[in-house]
Amino acid sequence: MLVDFRNEPLTNFQDPTFHRAMKEALEDVRRGFGREYPMRIDGRDRFSGHWIRSADPSRPKELVGQVAAATREDAMDAVEGAWSAFEGWARVPAEARARCLFKAAAIMRRRKFHLAALMCFEVGKTWSEADADVAEAIDFLEFYGREMIRLARSHPLTRIQGEDNEVIYEPLGVGVVIPPWNFPLAILTGMTVSSVVAGNAVVLKPASASPVIAAEFAKIMDEAGIPPGVIQFLPGSGGEIGDVLVSHPQVRFVTFTGSRDVGVHIYELAAKVQPGQKWLKRVIAEMGGKDAIIVDSDADLDDAAAGIVTSAFGFAGQKCSACSRVIALEDVYEPILERVKALTERLKVAPADLEEASYGPVVDRAAYEKVLQYIEIGQTEGQLVTGGGPAEGDGYFIKPTIFRDVPPDARIAQEEIFGPVLAFLKAKDFDEALRIANGTQYGLTGGVYSRNRAHLEQARRAFEVGNLYFNRKITGALVGAHPFGGFHMSGTDSKAGGQDYLLLLTQAKVVSERF
Ligand code: NAP
């Protein structure tokens, strides 16, 4: 019998066995640097002669691997082949589909250190961030497998005499899955396997900054028994093959996680009905954030400072949920700033595979330049408290940076920076703090540190975010416990890792038979 869903435990690297295992995995992955990986279409390897090169952002001269880059023709083939695979896969019983996910979870558990080590090199995750990424991927497999079994059971409808009524959740067809690089295993796994366990076939186009871990995922799903063509692994540049996939008339749905601008573009393009298209495409789009933590007058300031620093600088601030604004009430503004500054200055920026790193590099040169540019903008909009430029090393390292006295309409208080940059804003009372918090186009995560029950209840109603946290950090959503998705320009509030998620990837058919 299937045991209840439980979150995968995180690894304690203080334990010498796990510590050794991680060191060995890092060495092993490094020995495999420079390998070539194919795309996989209809279960067969394919090479195009073009490559996506994936470098280590801690040491950009080192090539982690290179992955075949798809052309427009490959994209067309992938969609067509996925429909052929869909016919059979949709008829496989839900329990058997779910079993492939449970098998994949078992394989990932066995390869946990290898997968984590690969992410340390490919995207610059520290040991604990990489371990949490693998754990979340395993959680998605275990959770969505169980959810599909639940969804396939009979669902109660109001009884009518002389009639038998039934609701069935059917798959949609062929979808395109477009994940980001920042949770290169977890989010990619969640988006792909939720679609597939619901009976759909997908074209998976991974992010170009993390194609090697994506190739490892594709291999694992093959080994777990997903039939050829159900997951068409199609690495390639979003700019080059993205529009071909999204606008393809045979694509039934698109599931996207990434930046606001790309999400909006996909949403618009998918809305245009193409000649020969037989449906309105469904789009699930989860996008960026400009997430704020409010610090109330009576907050536990040590606790708040620790939560702010973890939320702002974990993985160099490259999380959609990262805290990029602190809104502190006047009377605690100086003491909370002082505490946050002190903790921030203790952070160690270093190559991500070194265990002493608090955080590593940003993901690539483009990200590095963009974040440094925002730091320059910050110099004109607020007052620099700490950091303010590159950190030592050959990689894309940036010092943890804090600006104070930033006005709510400043660019660094409005635009997603996606790096280790934090703005401090002052509010005269709690109402104003909430107004400032809600004063951006985004609405992903938010937090309040307060001991005032009335304020917490006010924020519960009025803080316009999809994921709101009280008296804790605002990152680290757990599958099952914190279904995740944003309001406003942060997305379609799809609530990944929640019980409603598979409904987005299915269509409900009601069959009524008169007896
Ligand atoms: P991105 O630049 O928007 O890219 C996301 C994905 O879209 C990548 O696979 C990218 O491919 C692809 N893409 C780019 N242009 C495309 C096009 N014209 N058509 C189709 N696909 C296209 O975002 P990112 O830098 O990977 O990720 C960071 C962003 O994701 C941040 O904004 C972050 O807040 C957001 N995010 C949101 C969530 C959430 O749950 N709300 C979670 C994680 C991250 P290429 O890599 O080949 O360009």
Residues whose N, C-alpha, C, O or C-beta is under 5 A from the ligand:
A	BS01	NAP	I178 P179 P180 W181 K205 P206 A207 S208 A209 G236 S237 G238 G239 G242 D243 T257 G258 S259 R260 V262 E286 M287 G288 G289 K319 C320 S490
